[in-house]
Amino acid sequence: MIGVFDSGYGGLTILKAFLKVLPSYDYLYLGDSARAPYGNKSLKLVYDYTREAIEFLFEHGAELIVLACNTASVKALHRIQREWLPLHRPEQRVLGVVIPLAEAAVQATRWGRIAVIGTQATIESRVYEEELHKLNPGLKIFTRACPLLVPLVEEGWVGKPETNMILKKYLRSLKSKDVDTLIPGCTHYPFLGKDIARIMGRNCRVLDAPAVVADKLVDYLGRHPEMEERLSKCRKRDFYTTDDPERFRTFGENFLEQDIPDVRFASL
């Protein structure tokens, strides 16, 4: 199975893209809504939460896990790959989302002016800036932490006037920098994608982050047949949440546009 982990509902944007390009595979989704958002948590807490999540996913049958959560990718992934996996799950793999998005932004930019929005933790880590400058040291990069957006999405406030007002305030400074490419550095932001694109205007390309990550997963499996062969392909989808399963099911069915017969509670 392919495991997908997020701090809440946001990873469903990544899962939906996976289902589009790799529909035959089995998927195991875990959303840690009870402890969301991760963006205001300490490095230790994010690492501990992420480690608990991947342990849960591996124990429930995952062979490969994608950390859809940007905050987990920037604050926990490297240590998990370097320290935890070799000791506990040397045959399994955990992937993140930062490098695929940085590579896509470098390919997309026309003028070398890239904006990144994300949680407080993601922006303060400066990981996107580091990865972008590794690929092209001459890039001009502008960042903006948007701490209120994840709670607004989790509460179902997408499209409401209050949310758009906050979104405009966050994006105003980036738009004034004449950026031509924007990285939505959080899985919750695609829910706001149309509004972000409208506010940024025609001269700024807002990356379709889920599609980018899905294409990179297809590429990864093509380059690692030893992993691809281990992944079950029965079109099975299992969902777990650390909060209210019924609320998650309602949200998930509406967004994925498919029935979710059962969402189970996960105790981490």
N, C-alpha and C positions, 0 to 999 in steps of 0.2 A: 504493500500500500504506500501511497504518497501522503505524508502527513503535512498539514498546513496549520501553522500556529499564528495566532494574532491575539492582541490584548482585548479584543472584543469582536464587533461585527465587521471591522474594516477588512479583514482577510477574506471575506466573502467576495470582494472585488477581484482578488487574485484567484480564488477558487473558480469563479465564473469564467475567467479567461482560460484557466487550465481545462475546464470542461469543454470549452469550445475547440481547443486545438488537440487535446489528448483525452477524448471522451471515453475511451475503452478502459482506462485505468481505474483502479480502486482508490478512493480518497478517504482520509480520516481528518476531520476538521476539529480543532479545539480553539474556542474563544474564551479568554479569561476576563469576561466582562465584570466579574465581581471585584477585580483589582484594577480595572481600567480607571483613568488612563495611565499608561506607563511613563508618559513624557515628563512627569514631575517627580518621578521616583529616583532614589539614589542609585549609583552604579551597582552597589551590592544587592539591593533589592531586585533590580531588573535582571541581574545575573541569576539570582536565586529563583525568581519566578520563571525565567526562561529555562533554566535547568530542570525544574520540576515539570514544566510542560513537555519538554522533549523526552524526559524519562517516561511520562505518561503515554505519549504517542508511541514510543518504541515498545513499551509493554503491551500496547493494544494493537500491535502488528505493523507499524510503519517501518519501512526500510530506508526511506529517504524523506527528510523533513525540510520544508521551506519555511524559514522564519519570515512570514509576510510582514510582520511588525517591524517598521524601520527602527524604532527605539531599541528593540531587542537585537536587531542586526548590528547597530552601531555600538551597543554597550555590552553585548554578551557573546556574539557569534565567534569572534576571534579566539576568545579564551576557551569556549566550548570546543572549537575545532582543534585547538592546540593542546589543551590539557585534558578535558573530560572525555572526548570521544576515544582517543587512543587507549585510555585506561578501562573504559566501560563498554564501548560499542565500536570497536575498531573496524568492523565490516560495514557499519552504517555511515550515512553521510547527512550533514546538516548544511543547508545553503542559505544565503541571505539575498537581499534585494538591492543593496547600495551599489555594488559594482555594475550590475546590468543597467541600472538607471543612469549612472555616470557615463558609461560607454555610449548609451543611446543619446544623451544630451550632447556629448562631443560630436557625434555624427550629425545631429540635427542643427546645431547652431550655425548661423550664417555670419554673424558679426563678432562671435566670441564673447557675448554678454549673456551669462546664464544666471537665473534666479533659482533659489532653493527655498521652499517653505517646508516646515516640519514642526514637530513638538519641540519644547524647550530643550529636552535632552539631546535630540538629534542635531539641532542647530549648534548647541554649545559644544558638542563633541568635535565639530569641524571636520568630520569624516568625509562628508561630500566634497568639501573644498580640497581636502588632501587627495582624494581619488581623482577628482577632475584635474587638478594640477599635475598629477602623475601622467595623465594622458595628454595634457596640453598646458605647459607652464604659463603660456601667454593669455590664458582666459581671464576675463573679468567676472568675478563671482559675487553675487549679492544674496544675502540670506535674510530670512524673517521667521522668527518663532511665532507660531499661531496656536497658543495653548488652549483657546476656547473652542476650537473647531471639533476636536474629538468628542467632548461631552455633548456638543450640539447635535452631532450625527447620531451618537448613541441614544439620545433622547428623542430622535425623530424630528428634528427641527430643520431638516433640509428644505430649502425653498422658502422658508418663512422670512418676512421682512427684517426681523431682528438679526437673523443669521447673515443675510446679505449685507446688512449695514456693517456688521463686524468684519465680514470678509473684505468689503471695500476698504475699511480702515487698515487692515493688515496688508493689502496688496498695493495701496496707493504709493508707498515709497518705492516699491519695486518697479511699478509702471513708470515712475518718473525717471528711472535709470535707463530707460530704453532697452530693456532686456529683450532678446529675441527668442529665448527658450526658457521654460520654467519646469523645474522638477517638482512634482507634488510628492514630497518626501514623507508621506504617511499613507497607509492603506485606506484610511477613512476619507481622504480627500477626493478620490474619484466620485464619491457620492455627490460632491459639490463641483464636479468637473465642468459642467455647462456654465455655471455661474462664474467660476474662476476664469474660463476662457472668455466669457462675455466682458468681464471687468478688465482683463489684460489687453483685450483688443486683437485685431487681425494681425498685427505685426509680431505677436508673441505666440510661439507654438507651445502649448501645454502638453507635455508628454502623456501618452496613454500608458501609465505605469503598469497596470495589470497586463496589457498586451505585450509590453516589453519584457516583463518577467516571464510570461508564458512562453514567448519565443526563445528566451534564453534557456528555459527548462527543456524545450524540445532539442535545442542545440546540445545541452549537457548530456541528455540521454543518448543522443547520436554519437557523442564522443566517448561515452562510458557504457558500452554494451553489457559489461559484466554487471552493472547495476540495473540496467533496463531489463535484463532477463529475469531478475529477481522480483520485479514488481508484478503483482497480480493484476489481471485484466478481466474482471467480471462486472464492471460498471457498478460497483458497490460504493455507496456514499454513507459514511457514518459521521454523526455530528455530536459534539459534546460542548457544554458550556459550564462555567463555574457559577453562573447566576440562574435566572429563571428560564427553564427549558421551553416553556410555552411561548414566552415573549420572543425568545430567540427563533423558535420555529415560525412564528408569524412574520417576523422581519425577514428571515431567510427565504421563506416561500415567496414573499412579495418581490424580493430582489432577484433571486435566482430564477423566478418564474417556473417553478416546478414544485411538486409535492415533496415535503419532507415528512415521512411517516413518523419518525421518532427522533427526538433530541434528548440525549441523556445528560444527567448532571454529573459533572466531574469534580471530585474532591482532590485538590492538589496539596 
